[in-house]
Amino acid sequence: MKEYSKGIYVKFKPEEVEMIHERMKEAGVQNMSAFIRKMVLIGYMIIPEWPELKGVLSLHSRISNNLNQYAKKANETGNIYREDIAELKEMHDEQTKLLRKTLKSIIHLYDVDSKKRN
């Protein structure tokens, strides 16, 4: 976690605060300090939309839910079925593919941004 030890206090007019909140909402950001810091230091904020990332998060949730159900079943019956394991493996493989694709997109954006700043 980053440690910020120096505080700078700035006052805004009420309408300016409203504008900041609107921009944060547009960007999908909830942390005002992070938003203002990014805007001041870099001048812009990239808020990419990755359907693949939403897919990864959805699969992660499904895998976690299924894993909990299988663990409960195994604890109750003392058995776990090959079909259950195969289903988890298939979902995990799909999640891994989506995650790799998303990470490649993030790395590409970072590389493009780094080149713009240099």
C-alpha positions in Angstrom: 0.0 0.0 0.0 1.3 3.4 -0.9 2.0 5.8 2.0 1.1 9.4 1.6 2.6 11.6 4.3 2.2 15.1 2.9 -1.2 16.7 2.9 -2.3 19.6 0.7 -5.6 21.2 1.5 -7.6 22.9 -1.2 -10.9 24.6 -0.9 -13.5 24.4 -3.7 -16.7 26.3 -4.4 -19.8 24.1 -4.0 -20.4 24.0 -7.7 -16.8 22.9 -8.3 -17.3 20.1 -5.8 -20.4 19.1 -7.7 -18.4 19.1 -10.9 -15.7 16.9 -9.3 -18.4 14.4 -8.2 -19.9 14.3 -11.7 -16.5 13.6 -13.3 -15.8 10.9 -10.7 -19.1 9.3 -11.4 -18.4 9.4 -15.2 -15.1 7.8 -14.6 -16.5 5.2 -12.2 -14.2 6.4 -9.4 -15.2 6.6 -5.7 -12.0 7.7 -4.1 -11.8 11.5 -4.4 -8.2 11.8 -3.2 -7.0 9.3 -5.8 -9.0 10.9 -8.5 -7.7 14.4 -7.8 -4.1 13.2 -7.3 -4.3 11.4 -10.7 -5.8 14.4 -12.5 -3.3 16.8 -11.0 -0.1 14.7 -11.5 -1.0 13.1 -14.9 -3.7 15.3 -16.3 -6.0 12.5 -17.2 -7.4 9.2 -16.0 -7.8 6.1 -18.1 -10.9 4.2 -17.1 -11.0 1.3 -19.6 -14.0 -0.9 -19.9 -13.1 -4.5 -20.4 -15.9 -6.9 -20.9 -13.3 -9.7 -20.4 -12.6 -8.4 -16.9 -16.3 -8.5 -16.1 -16.3 -12.1 -17.4 -13.4 -13.0 -15.2 -15.1 -11.6 -12.2 -18.3 -13.4 -13.0 -16.5 -16.7 -13.5 -14.5 -16.1 -10.3 -17.8 -15.7 -8.4 -19.3 -18.8 -10.0 -16.2 -20.9 -9.3 -16.1 -19.7 -5.7 -19.7 -20.5 -5.2 -19.4 -24.0 -6.8 -16.3 -24.7 -4.8 -18.1 -23.9 -1.6 -21.0 -26.2 -2.6 -18.6 -29.0 -3.5 -16.7 -28.6 -0.3 -20.0 -28.7 1.7 -21.1 -31.8 -0.3 -17.7 -33.5 0.3 -17.9 -32.8 4.0 -21.5 -34.1 4.3 -21.0 -37.3 2.2 -17.3 -37.9 2.3 -17.3 -38.0 -1.5 -16.5 -35.7 -4.4 -17.4 -36.4 -7.9 -15.2 -36.4 -11.0 -17.9 -34.4 -12.9 -17.7 -31.7 -10.2 -13.9 -31.4 -10.5 -14.1 -31.4 -14.3 -16.7 -28.6 -14.3 -14.5 -26.5 -11.9 -11.4 -27.2 -14.1 -13.3 -26.1 -17.2 -14.5 -22.9 -15.5 -11.0 -22.2 -14.2 -9.4 -22.7 -17.6 -11.9 -20.2 -19.1 -11.2 -17.8 -16.4 -7.5 -18.1 -16.9 -7.9 -17.3 -20.6 -10.0 -14.3 -20.0 -7.6 -13.0 -17.3 -4.6 -13.4 -19.6 -6.4 -11.4 -22.4 -7.4 -8.7 -19.9 -3.9 -8.4 -18.5 -2.5 -8.1 -22.0 -4.8 -5.2 -22.6 -3.8 -3.5 -19.4 -0.1 -4.0 -20.2 -0.6 -2.6 -23.7 -2.4 0.5 -22.3 0.4 1.0 -19.8 3.0 0.7 -22.6 1.2 3.2 -24.8 0.8 5.6 -21.8 4.5 5.3 -20.9 5.5 6.1 -24.5 3.3 9.2 -24.5 4.9 10.6 -21.4 8.5 10.1 -22.7 
